[in-house]
Amino acid sequence: MLTGKKEFQSSFRNTRAGLALAIVTGSAGYAITWAIQSPLLDPLLAALILGIALKSSIPGNKKFGPGVMLASSIFIPVGIVFYGLHNLNFAKLTEVAPVKLLLLIVVMVVYFTVIIFLGKLLKLKKQITFLTAAGSAICGASAIAVVSPAVEAEPDDVSISLLSVALSAFIGFALVLPFTAALFDLTCNNYCFMSGATLQFTGLVKVASKYAPFLSKEMQPDEMLSFALSIKAVRYLGLLVAIPLLSSFVKNKLTAPWFLWAFLAAGLLGTWLYTNQKIFFQATLAPYIQFVHTFSWSIAMSAIGLNADVKGLLSYSGSKSLIVAFTGFIAATAVFLAGLYFIN
């Protein structure tokens, strides 16, 4: 009996220590991005990388496993609700012209179709494929965080897909989009449209809309940023389709995870606040809501990193995921340019 009590106390201490480690690591990742103040560095990505680095350097880290897993199970749902409240804004649909909205939907469908088809062709794990598709088509790390519990993803699945999407996004942001804009002599309006429609991370959309000195200046910088972000905001709504669809594919039956309804309810509340109390919502509430979901997911991502297998990140699955993510980006960009030709 005493032995059982000691084992329980030891297990409790390890769980508490693992939870504390995830919280401290996630807080550090968030603090780093807050201190740097660069939209290029996503807090979730920073926390994940920090977690992976810590796991490699801490001896006997397996004892923290239960607490680290507990951190993910707590903070991912919290982040999902507050993310929906902040970003799932149905009113944004009215801010985008119907023809542009149609092209945006086509681009998202191409992202999903190409990545899922190629993932199956390369025999990539289903969860990695689905997370890569959601992260690419919708909103990078945030989409991966939301979709991961729906597809029953393991820490390695999340780590591999997020790093692949991030690397693909940075290549696209730094090389593909500027080259494409110069090659086709895109206007500011069309370049911002392309950034919002194809780039995976919101931070990259912000930077892309600010730094385009070679484009014709028919829009003011504030207008460029607002337009690009309004396009990006519509993509968040794709989660309402992606969550039940991908979850059903994994479980081979029609299903909707419980948190989908919490996510939807939070989005409806956020839309109501945005519509009826816009200034109060944007100026007062939104910064706090954004902090809660970003901070919560930073902790969750650090926990995932602390549970990830570094060898898995460098495996064939990692290489395949990167190929799939980048091919999806190229296909989506090509379809966007073709669609832009027809609507202009």
C-alpha positions as a LaTeX table, in Angstrom:
\begin{tabular}{lrrr}
\hline
Residue & $x$ (\AA) & $y$ (\AA) & $z$ (\AA) \\
\hline
Met1 & 0.00 & 0.00 & 0.00 \\
Leu2 & 2.86 & 2.34 & 0.84 \\
Thr3 & 4.50 & 1.42 & $-2.45$ \\
Gly4 & 1.33 & 2.31 & $-4.34$ \\
Lys5 & 1.11 & 5.63 & $-2.53$ \\
Lys6 & 4.73 & 6.44 & $-3.36$ \\
Glu7 & 4.17 & 5.56 & $-7.01$ \\
Phe8 & 1.13 & 7.82 & $-7.11$ \\
Gln9 & 3.05 & 10.69 & $-5.52$ \\
Ser10 & 5.94 & 10.19 & $-7.93$ \\
Ser11 & 3.56 & 10.10 & $-10.90$ \\
Phe12 & 1.80 & 13.23 & $-9.66$ \\
Arg13 & 5.10 & 15.08 & $-9.26$ \\
Asn14 & 6.23 & 14.08 & $-12.75$ \\
Thr15 & 2.89 & 15.13 & $-14.26$ \\
Arg16 & 3.05 & 18.45 & $-12.47$ \\
Ala17 & 6.67 & 18.93 & $-13.56$ \\
Gly18 & 5.82 & 18.10 & $-17.20$ \\
Leu19 & 2.90 & 20.52 & $-17.20$ \\
Ala20 & 5.09 & 23.24 & $-15.68$ \\
Leu21 & 7.85 & 22.55 & $-18.23$ \\
Ala22 & 5.40 & 22.93 & $-21.13$ \\
Ile23 & 4.00 & 26.18 & $-19.69$ \\
Val24 & 7.46 & 27.66 & $-19.11$ \\
Thr25 & 8.71 & 26.59 & $-22.55$ \\
Gly26 & 5.62 & 27.93 & $-24.31$ \\
Ser27 & 5.86 & 31.17 & $-22.36$ \\
Ala28 & 9.50 & 31.51 & $-23.40$ \\
Gly29 & 8.61 & 30.94 & $-27.06$ \\
Tyr30 & 5.87 & 33.54 & $-26.86$ \\
Ala31 & 8.17 & 35.99 & $-25.02$ \\
Ile32 & 10.86 & 35.64 & $-27.69$ \\
Thr33 & 8.47 & 36.58 & $-30.48$ \\
Trp34 & 7.00 & 39.40 & $-28.38$ \\
Ala35 & 10.49 & 40.82 & $-27.77$ \\
Ile36 & 11.53 & 40.57 & $-31.42$ \\
Gln37 & 8.21 & 42.03 & $-32.64$ \\
Ser38 & 8.57 & 40.59 & $-36.13$ \\
Pro39 & 5.55 & 39.25 & $-38.02$ \\
Leu40 & 7.94 & 36.84 & $-39.75$ \\
Leu41 & 8.35 & 34.83 & $-36.53$ \\
Asp42 & 5.21 & 32.94 & $-35.55$ \\
Pro43 & 4.90 & 32.33 & $-31.78$ \\
Leu44 & 3.57 & 28.80 & $-32.32$ \\
Leu45 & 6.48 & 27.88 & $-34.56$ \\
Ala46 & 8.98 & 29.40 & $-32.11$ \\
Ala47 & 7.45 & 27.46 & $-29.19$ \\
Leu48 & 7.48 & 24.20 & $-31.17$ \\
Ile49 & 11.16 & 24.58 & $-32.12$ \\
Leu50 & 12.06 & 25.50 & $-28.54$ \\
Gly51 & 10.23 & 22.41 & $-27.28$ \\
Ile52 & 12.05 & 20.17 & $-29.77$ \\
Ala53 & 15.41 & 21.68 & $-28.78$ \\
Leu54 & 14.71 & 21.20 & $-25.07$ \\
Lys55 & 13.69 & 17.58 & $-25.52$ \\
Ser56 & 17.03 & 16.86 & $-27.16$ \\
Ser57 & 18.97 & 18.48 & $-24.31$ \\
Ile58 & 17.07 & 17.29 & $-21.21$ \\
Pro59 & 18.18 & 13.87 & $-19.89$ \\
Gly60 & 15.45 & 11.55 & $-18.64$ \\
Asn61 & 12.76 & 13.62 & $-20.35$ \\
Lys62 & 10.34 & 10.68 & $-20.69$ \\
Lys63 & 9.17 & 11.12 & $-17.12$ \\
Phe64 & 7.65 & 14.47 & $-18.12$ \\
Gly65 & 5.51 & 12.79 & $-20.80$ \\
Pro66 & 2.15 & 12.62 & $-18.94$ \\
Gly67 & 2.32 & 16.27 & $-17.86$ \\
Val68 & 3.36 & 17.43 & $-21.30$ \\
Met69 & 0.47 & 15.53 & $-22.89$ \\
Leu70 & $-1.88$ & 17.07 & $-20.32$ \\
Ala71 & $-0.72$ & 20.54 & $-21.41$ \\
Ser72 & $-1.73$ & 19.79 & $-25.01$ \\
Ser73 & $-5.14$ & 18.46 & $-24.01$ \\
Ile74 & $-5.84$ & 21.56 & $-21.91$ \\
Phe75 & $-4.47$ & 24.40 & $-23.99$ \\
Ile76 & $-5.44$ & 23.33 & $-27.53$ \\
Pro77 & $-9.22$ & 23.45 & $-26.78$ \\
Val78 & $-8.82$ & 26.77 & $-24.92$ \\
Gly79 & $-6.99$ & 28.22 & $-27.90$ \\
Ile80 & $-9.60$ & 26.89 & $-30.33$ \\
Val81 & $-12.45$ & 28.72 & $-28.58$ \\
Phe82 & $-10.63$ & 32.04 & $-28.33$ \\
Tyr83 & $-9.28$ & 31.71 & $-31.88$ \\
Gly84 & $-12.85$ & 31.29 & $-33.13$ \\
Leu85 & $-13.93$ & 34.34 & $-31.15$ \\
His86 & $-11.13$ & 36.40 & $-32.67$ \\
Asn87 & $-10.86$ & 35.14 & $-36.25$ \\
Leu88 & $-13.99$ & 33.23 & $-37.31$ \\
Asn89 & $-15.73$ & 36.36 & $-38.59$ \\
Phe90 & $-18.60$ & 35.74 & $-41.00$ \\
Ala91 & $-18.95$ & 39.48 & $-41.64$ \\
Lys92 & $-15.63$ & 39.39 & $-43.53$ \\
Leu93 & $-17.41$ & 37.58 & $-46.37$ \\
Thr94 & $-19.21$ & 40.81 & $-47.25$ \\
Glu95 & $-15.91$ & 42.71 & $-47.51$ \\
Val96 & $-14.67$ & 40.67 & $-50.48$ \\
Ala97 & $-16.08$ & 40.98 & $-54.01$ \\
Pro98 & $-18.00$ & 37.84 & $-55.11$ \\
Val99 & $-15.69$ & 37.11 & $-58.05$ \\
Lys100 & $-12.63$ & 37.33 & $-55.79$ \\
Leu101 & $-14.35$ & 35.20 & $-53.19$ \\
Leu102 & $-14.97$ & 32.53 & $-55.84$ \\
Leu103 & $-11.31$ & 32.56 & $-56.92$ \\
Leu104 & $-10.23$ & 32.34 & $-53.28$ \\
Ile105 & $-12.39$ & 29.25 & $-52.75$ \\
Val106 & $-10.93$ & 27.65 & $-55.89$ \\
Val107 & $-7.39$ & 28.29 & $-54.62$ \\
Met108 & $-8.21$ & 26.67 & $-51.27$ \\
Val109 & $-9.76$ & 23.65 & $-53.00$ \\
Val110 & $-6.64$ & 23.29 & $-55.16$ \\
Tyr111 & $-4.46$ & 23.39 & $-52.05$ \\
Phe112 & $-6.42$ & 20.57 & $-50.42$ \\
Thr113 & $-6.78$ & 18.50 & $-53.60$ \\
Val114 & $-3.14$ & 18.62 & $-54.67$ \\
Ile115 & $-1.71$ & 18.02 & $-51.20$ \\
Ile116 & $-4.06$ & 15.15 & $-50.33$ \\
Phe117 & $-3.56$ & 13.50 & $-53.74$ \\
Leu118 & 0.22 & 13.87 & $-53.62$ \\
Gly119 & 0.34 & 12.71 & $-49.99$ \\
Lys120 & $-1.52$ & 9.56 & $-50.96$ \\
Leu121 & 0.73 & 9.06 & $-53.98$ \\
Leu122 & 3.87 & 9.34 & $-51.82$ \\
Lys123 & 2.30 & 7.14 & $-49.11$ \\
Leu124 & 2.64 & 9.89 & $-46.54$ \\
Lys125 & 0.91 & 9.29 & $-43.23$ \\
Lys126 & $-2.71$ & 10.43 & $-43.43$ \\
Gln127 & $-2.51$ & 12.73 & $-40.42$ \\
Ile128 & 0.59 & 14.51 & $-41.73$ \\
Thr129 & $-1.04$ & 14.96 & $-45.13$ \\
Phe130 & $-4.23$ & 16.41 & $-43.67$ \\
Leu131 & $-2.41$ & 18.77 & $-41.31$ \\
Thr132 & $-0.16$ & 19.94 & $-44.14$ \\
Ala133 & $-3.21$ & 20.57 & $-46.32$ \\
Ala134 & $-5.05$ & 22.51 & $-43.60$ \\
Gly135 & $-1.98$ & 24.54 & $-42.66$ \\
Ser136 & $-1.29$ & 25.41 & $-46.29$ \\
Ala137 & $-4.83$ & 26.16 & $-47.44$ \\
Ile138 & $-6.13$ & 28.00 & $-44.39$ \\
Cys139 & $-3.89$ & 29.61 & $-41.81$ \\
Gly140 & $-0.57$ & 27.92 & $-41.11$ \\
Ala141 & 0.20 & 26.98 & $-37.52$ \\
Ser142 & $-3.25$ & 27.99 & $-36.26$ \\
Ala143 & $-5.03$ & 25.62 & $-38.66$ \\
Ile144 & $-2.68$ & 22.80 & $-37.71$ \\
Ala145 & $-3.39$ & 23.43 & $-34.02$ \\
Val146 & $-7.16$ & 23.40 & $-34.61$ \\
Val147 & $-7.24$ & 20.35 & $-36.89$ \\
Ser148 & $-4.72$ & 18.20 & $-34.99$ \\
Pro149 & $-7.19$ & 16.84 & $-32.38$ \\
Ala150 & $-9.81$ & 16.26 & $-35.09$ \\
Val151 & $-7.50$ & 13.91 & $-37.02$ \\
Glu152 & $-6.03$ & 12.30 & $-33.89$ \\
Ala153 & $-2.55$ & 13.55 & $-34.75$ \\
Glu154 & 0.51 & 12.54 & $-32.76$ \\
Pro155 & 3.23 & 15.05 & $-31.74$ \\
Asp156 & 5.48 & 13.96 & $-34.63$ \\
Asp157 & 2.63 & 14.52 & $-37.12$ \\
Val158 & 2.12 & 18.09 & $-35.90$ \\
Ser159 & 5.85 & 18.87 & $-35.81$ \\
Ile160 & 6.56 & 17.50 & $-39.29$ \\
Ser161 & 3.59 & 19.21 & $-40.93$ \\
Leu162 & 4.16 & 22.58 & $-39.23$ \\
Leu163 & 7.86 & 22.73 & $-40.07$ \\
Ser164 & 7.14 & 21.69 & $-43.68$ \\
Val165 & 4.41 & 24.30 & $-44.12$ \\
Ala166 & 6.61 & 26.97 & $-42.51$ \\
Leu167 & 9.61 & 26.26 & $-44.75$ \\
Ser168 & 7.39 & 26.19 & $-47.83$ \\
Ala169 & 5.79 & 29.47 & $-46.75$ \\
Phe170 & 9.10 & 31.27 & $-46.30$ \\
Ile171 & 10.36 & 30.11 & $-49.69$ \\
Gly172 & 7.13 & 31.25 & $-51.30$ \\
Phe173 & 7.16 & 34.58 & $-49.49$ \\
Ala174 & 10.81 & 35.41 & $-50.14$ \\
Leu175 & 11.25 & 34.01 & $-53.67$ \\
Val176 & 8.15 & 32.82 & $-55.50$ \\
Leu177 & 5.72 & 35.69 & $-54.91$ \\
Pro178 & 8.15 & 38.59 & $-55.56$ \\
Phe179 & 9.43 & 36.87 & $-58.72$ \\
Thr180 & 5.87 & 36.21 & $-59.90$ \\
Ala181 & 4.80 & 39.79 & $-59.20$ \\
Ala182 & 7.74 & 41.17 & $-61.19$ \\
Leu183 & 7.31 & 38.66 & $-64.03$ \\
Phe184 & 3.61 & 39.42 & $-64.53$ \\
Asp185 & 3.85 & 43.11 & $-63.57$ \\
Leu186 & 1.13 & 42.78 & $-60.94$ \\
Thr187 & $-0.53$ & 45.83 & $-59.45$ \\
Cys188 & $-0.54$ & 46.46 & $-55.69$ \\
Asn189 & $-4.14$ & 45.32 & $-55.53$ \\
Asn190 & $-3.46$ & 42.02 & $-57.27$ \\
Tyr191 & $-0.26$ & 41.38 & $-55.30$ \\
Cys192 & $-2.09$ & 41.88 & $-52.00$ \\
Phe193 & $-4.86$ & 39.63 & $-53.29$ \\
Met194 & $-2.30$ & 36.94 & $-54.19$ \\
Ser195 & $-0.57$ & 37.26 & $-50.80$ \\
Gly196 & $-3.82$ & 36.93 & $-48.88$ \\
Ala197 & $-5.01$ & 34.04 & $-51.05$ \\
Thr198 & $-1.86$ & 31.90 & $-51.14$ \\
Leu199 & 0.48 & 32.64 & $-48.22$ \\
Gln200 & 0.09 & 30.30 & $-45.28$ \\
Phe201 & 0.91 & 32.56 & $-42.31$ \\
Thr202 & $-0.84$ & 35.82 & $-41.46$ \\
Gly203 & 2.47 & 37.38 & $-40.43$ \\
Leu204 & 3.87 & 36.77 & $-43.92$ \\
Val205 & 0.76 & 38.34 & $-45.46$ \\
Lys206 & 1.35 & 41.46 & $-43.35$ \\
Val207 & 4.97 & 41.76 & $-44.42$ \\
Ala208 & 4.26 & 40.96 & $-48.08$ \\
Ser209 & 1.65 & 43.72 & $-48.29$ \\
Lys210 & 4.08 & 46.26 & $-46.81$ \\
Tyr211 & 7.25 & 45.55 & $-48.75$ \\
Ala212 & 6.58 & 45.58 & $-52.45$ \\
Pro213 & 8.58 & 48.57 & $-53.73$ \\
Phe214 & 8.58 & 47.41 & $-57.34$ \\
Leu215 & 4.77 & 47.49 & $-57.67$ \\
Ser216 & 2.65 & 50.31 & $-59.01$ \\
Lys217 & 1.30 & 52.35 & $-56.10$ \\
Glu218 & $-2.42$ & 52.72 & $-56.77$ \\
Met219 & $-3.13$ & 51.88 & $-53.09$ \\
Gln220 & $-1.93$ & 53.39 & $-49.83$ \\
Pro221 & 0.05 & 51.10 & $-47.46$ \\
Asp222 & $-2.83$ & 50.95 & $-44.95$ \\
Glu223 & $-5.25$ & 50.02 & $-47.73$ \\
Met224 & $-2.90$ & 47.30 & $-48.98$ \\
Leu225 & $-2.60$ & 45.75 & $-45.54$ \\
Ser226 & $-6.34$ & 45.92 & $-44.84$ \\
Phe227 & $-7.22$ & 44.35 & $-48.19$ \\
Ala228 & $-4.67$ & 41.52 & $-47.87$ \\
Leu229 & $-5.84$ & 40.69 & $-44.34$ \\
Ser230 & $-9.51$ & 40.74 & $-45.37$ \\
Ile231 & $-8.71$ & 38.09 & $-48.00$ \\
Lys232 & $-6.76$ & 36.05 & $-45.46$ \\
Ala233 & $-9.60$ & 36.35 & $-42.91$ \\
Val234 & $-12.03$ & 34.63 & $-45.28$ \\
Arg235 & $-9.73$ & 31.59 & $-45.41$ \\
Tyr236 & $-10.24$ & 31.04 & $-41.66$ \\
Leu237 & $-13.84$ & 30.07 & $-42.42$ \\
Gly238 & $-12.49$ & 27.05 & $-44.29$ \\
Leu239 & $-11.91$ & 25.42 & $-40.91$ \\
Leu240 & $-15.66$ & 24.88 & $-40.59$ \\
Val241 & $-15.44$ & 22.52 & $-43.57$ \\
Ala242 & $-11.95$ & 21.13 & $-42.97$ \\
Ile243 & $-12.51$ & 20.00 & $-39.37$ \\
Pro244 & $-15.50$ & 17.66 & $-39.92$ \\
Leu245 & $-14.31$ & 16.58 & $-43.38$ \\
Leu246 & $-10.79$ & 15.56 & $-42.35$ \\
Ser247 & $-12.03$ & 14.04 & $-39.10$ \\
Ser248 & $-14.49$ & 11.91 & $-41.09$ \\
Phe249 & $-11.73$ & 10.76 & $-43.46$ \\
Val250 & $-9.59$ & 9.60 & $-40.53$ \\
Lys251 & $-12.42$ & 7.79 & $-38.73$ \\
Asn252 & $-14.06$ & 6.47 & $-41.93$ \\
Lys253 & $-17.45$ & 7.76 & $-40.86$ \\
Leu254 & $-19.27$ & 11.08 & $-40.84$ \\
Thr255 & $-18.33$ & 12.85 & $-37.62$ \\
Ala256 & $-17.94$ & 16.31 & $-36.10$ \\
Pro257 & $-15.64$ & 16.77 & $-33.07$ \\
Trp258 & $-17.20$ & 18.40 & $-30.02$ \\
Phe259 & $-14.92$ & 21.41 & $-30.20$ \\
Leu260 & $-16.25$ & 22.27 & $-33.68$ \\
Trp261 & $-19.48$ & 23.46 & $-32.06$ \\
Ala262 & $-17.59$ & 25.50 & $-29.46$ \\
Phe263 & $-15.49$ & 26.96 & $-32.29$ \\
Leu264 & $-18.60$ & 27.83 & $-34.30$ \\
Ala265 & $-20.39$ & 29.35 & $-31.29$ \\
Ala266 & $-17.35$ & 31.48 & $-30.49$ \\
Gly267 & $-17.19$ & 32.61 & $-34.13$ \\
Leu268 & $-20.85$ & 33.63 & $-34.13$ \\
Leu269 & $-20.33$ & 35.61 & $-30.92$ \\
Gly270 & $-17.23$ & 37.26 & $-32.37$ \\
Thr271 & $-19.11$ & 38.15 & $-35.56$ \\
Trp272 & $-21.94$ & 39.70 & $-33.53$ \\
Leu273 & $-19.48$ & 41.76 & $-31.49$ \\
Tyr274 & $-17.63$ & 42.84 & $-34.64$ \\
Thr275 & $-20.89$ & 43.87 & $-36.33$ \\
Asn276 & $-22.57$ & 45.61 & $-33.39$ \\
Gln277 & $-19.64$ & 46.83 & $-31.27$ \\
Lys278 & $-16.88$ & 47.09 & $-33.87$ \\
Ile279 & $-14.70$ & 49.77 & $-32.26$ \\
Phe280 & $-14.97$ & 48.25 & $-28.78$ \\
Phe281 & $-14.32$ & 44.76 & $-30.12$ \\
Gln282 & $-11.30$ & 45.67 & $-32.26$ \\
Ala283 & $-9.69$ & 48.21 & $-29.94$ \\
Thr284 & $-10.44$ & 46.71 & $-26.52$ \\
Leu285 & $-11.40$ & 43.03 & $-26.67$ \\
Ala286 & $-9.49$ & 41.70 & $-29.69$ \\
Pro287 & $-5.95$ & 42.25 & $-28.32$ \\
Tyr288 & $-6.77$ & 40.29 & $-25.14$ \\
Ile289 & $-8.55$ & 37.53 & $-27.06$ \\
Gln290 & $-5.61$ & 37.22 & $-29.46$ \\
Phe291 & $-3.20$ & 37.01 & $-26.54$ \\
Val292 & $-5.17$ & 34.18 & $-24.91$ \\
His293 & $-5.36$ & 31.96 & $-28.01$ \\
Thr294 & $-1.78$ & 32.66 & $-29.11$ \\
Phe295 & $-0.38$ & 32.09 & $-25.62$ \\
Ser296 & $-2.47$ & 28.93 & $-25.13$ \\
Trp297 & $-1.32$ & 27.47 & $-28.42$ \\
Ser298 & 2.30 & 28.43 & $-27.73$ \\
Ile299 & 2.12 & 26.25 & $-24.62$ \\
Ala300 & 0.42 & 23.46 & $-26.58$ \\
Met301 & 3.03 & 23.63 & $-29.37$ \\
Ser302 & 5.89 & 23.59 & $-26.88$ \\
Ala303 & 4.31 & 20.47 & $-25.37$ \\
Ile304 & 4.11 & 18.87 & $-28.81$ \\
Gly305 & 7.77 & 19.73 & $-29.40$ \\
Leu306 & 8.71 & 18.22 & $-26.04$ \\
Asn307 & 7.00 & 14.99 & $-27.14$ \\
Ala308 & 8.30 & 14.94 & $-30.71$ \\
Asp309 & 10.84 & 12.49 & $-32.06$ \\
Val310 & 13.72 & 14.45 & $-33.61$ \\
Lys311 & 14.59 & 11.48 & $-35.85$ \\
Gly312 & 11.07 & 11.58 & $-37.23$ \\
Leu313 & 11.52 & 15.18 & $-38.33$ \\
Leu314 & 14.56 & 14.19 & $-40.39$ \\
Ser315 & 12.95 & 11.06 & $-41.82$ \\
Tyr316 & 11.46 & 10.41 & $-45.25$ \\
Ser317 & 8.13 & 11.62 & $-43.87$ \\
Gly318 & 9.66 & 15.03 & $-43.24$ \\
Ser319 & 11.05 & 15.22 & $-46.78$ \\
Lys320 & 7.79 & 14.03 & $-48.32$ \\
Ser321 & 5.78 & 16.52 & $-46.29$ \\
Leu322 & 7.98 & 19.38 & $-47.51$ \\
Ile323 & 7.59 & 18.25 & $-51.13$ \\
Val324 & 3.83 & 18.00 & $-50.70$ \\
Ala325 & 3.56 & 21.42 & $-49.01$ \\
Phe326 & 5.66 & 23.23 & $-51.60$ \\
Thr327 & 3.96 & 21.53 & $-54.56$ \\
Gly328 & 0.60 & 22.54 & $-53.12$ \\
Phe329 & 1.77 & 26.14 & $-52.83$ \\
Ile330 & 3.04 & 26.22 & $-56.43$ \\
Ala331 & $-0.20$ & 24.68 & $-57.73$ \\
Ala332 & $-2.35$ & 27.13 & $-55.75$ \\
Thr333 & $-0.29$ & 30.10 & $-56.97$ \\
Ala334 & $-0.51$ & 28.94 & $-60.59$ \\
Val335 & $-4.29$ & 28.51 & $-60.36$ \\
Phe336 & $-4.58$ & 31.93 & $-58.73$ \\
Leu337 & $-2.68$ & 33.59 & $-61.59$ \\
Ala338 & $-4.82$ & 31.78 & $-64.17$ \\
Gly339 & $-7.98$ & 32.88 & $-62.38$ \\
Leu340 & $-6.70$ & 36.44 & $-62.09$ \\
Tyr341 & $-6.20$ & 36.53 & $-65.85$ \\
Phe342 & $-9.85$ & 35.63 & $-66.43$ \\
Ile343 & $-11.39$ & 38.01 & $-63.89$ \\
Asn344 & $-9.33$ & 41.06 & $-64.91$ \\
\hline
\end{tabular}
